[in-house]
Amino acid sequence: MNEFGWRSVLGDLTGEEIPPYVSPALADDLSGLPTTYIDTGSAEVFRDEDADYATRIWSAGGQAELHVWAGGFHGFDALYPQAHISATARRTRTDWLARVLSPHTAA
């Protein structure tokens, strides 16, 4: 767990004191989650935790889509919304959401 990043969110809470609703990745059982989209930057402080979260969802039989954006850092798409990587990340996220929420039609 990235200590600095989590300390910024949790303050002095540690171990068993941390409620899993703070982050679904902290839950022991990830079965039954809805289809999940996870994206992270390669320079993101939580990158390894994000990748582990996706792996744990897959191991529990769930569906997850993971994107790691080369050169991206925490909040890159909000801080530099006009950058090519930011626009691509947002478009990819929006396209995934449209696919997941689209009604299935019979051929």
C-alpha positions in Angstrom: 0.0 0.0 0.0 1.4 3.4 -0.9 1.8 4.9 2.6 2.0 8.6 1.6 -1.0 8.5 -0.7 -3.2 6.6 1.8 -2.0 8.7 4.7 -3.3 11.7 2.8 -6.8 10.1 2.6 -6.9 8.2 5.9 -5.0 10.3 8.4 -4.0 8.1 11.3 -6.2 5.2 10.6 -4.3 1.9 10.0 -4.8 -1.8 9.5 -8.2 -3.1 10.7 -9.3 0.5 11.4 -9.6 1.3 7.7 -13.2 0.6 6.5 -13.4 -1.2 3.1 -15.9 1.4 1.9 -13.0 3.9 1.6 -11.7 1.8 -1.3 -13.2 -1.4 -2.7 -9.6 -2.6 -3.2 -9.4 -3.0 0.6 -12.2 -5.5 0.8 -11.3 -9.2 1.3 -14.0 -10.6 -0.9 -14.3 -9.0 -4.4 -16.8 -11.5 -5.8 -20.1 -10.1 -7.0 -18.8 -6.7 -7.9 -20.3 -5.1 -11.0 -18.2 -4.8 -14.2 -15.4 -2.5 -13.2 -13.3 0.0 -15.1 -9.8 0.8 -13.7 -7.4 3.2 -15.2 -4.1 4.5 -13.9 -1.0 6.2 -15.0 2.4 4.5 -15.2 3.7 7.2 -12.8 0.6 7.0 -10.5 1.4 6.6 -6.8 -1.4 4.0 -6.6 -0.5 2.2 -9.9 0.5 -1.1 -8.3 -2.6 -1.2 -6.1 -4.8 -0.4 -9.1 -3.3 -3.3 -11.1 -3.6 -5.6 -8.0 -7.2 -4.6 -7.6 -8.0 -5.6 -11.2 -6.1 -8.9 -10.7 -8.1 -9.7 -7.6 -11.4 -9.0 -9.4 -10.4 -11.4 -12.2 -9.3 -14.0 -9.6 -12.7 -13.7 -7.9 -14.4 -14.4 -11.3 -15.4 -10.8 -12.0 -15.1 -8.6 -15.0 -12.6 -5.7 -15.0 -11.0 -3.6 -17.7 -7.6 -2.2 -16.8 -5.8 0.6 -18.6 -2.3 1.9 -17.6 -1.5 5.1 -19.3 2.2 5.5 -20.2 3.5 8.7 -18.5 0.3 9.4 -16.6 0.4 10.5 -13.0 -2.3 11.0 -10.4 -4.9 13.3 -11.8 -3.2 13.8 -15.1 -6.5 14.0 -17.1 -7.9 16.7 -14.8 -4.7 18.8 -14.5 -3.9 18.7 -18.2 -7.3 18.1 -19.9 -6.0 19.2 -23.4 -3.1 16.7 -23.5 -3.4 13.9 -26.0 -3.1 11.2 -23.2 -5.9 12.9 -21.2 -8.3 13.1 -24.1 -7.5 9.5 -25.0 -8.1 8.3 -21.4 -11.4 10.2 -21.2 -12.6 8.9 -24.5 -11.6 5.3 -23.6 -13.5 5.6 -20.3 -16.6 7.0 -22.0 -16.5 4.4 -24.7 -16.3 1.6 -22.0 -19.2 3.1 -20.1 -21.3 3.4 -23.3 -20.6 -0.3 -24.0 -21.5 -1.4 -20.5 -24.7 0.6 -20.4 -25.9 -0.1 -23.9 -28.9 -2.4 -24.1 -28.1 -5.7 -25.8 -30.0 -6.1 -29.0 -30.7 -9.4 -30.7 -29.3 -9.9 -34.1 
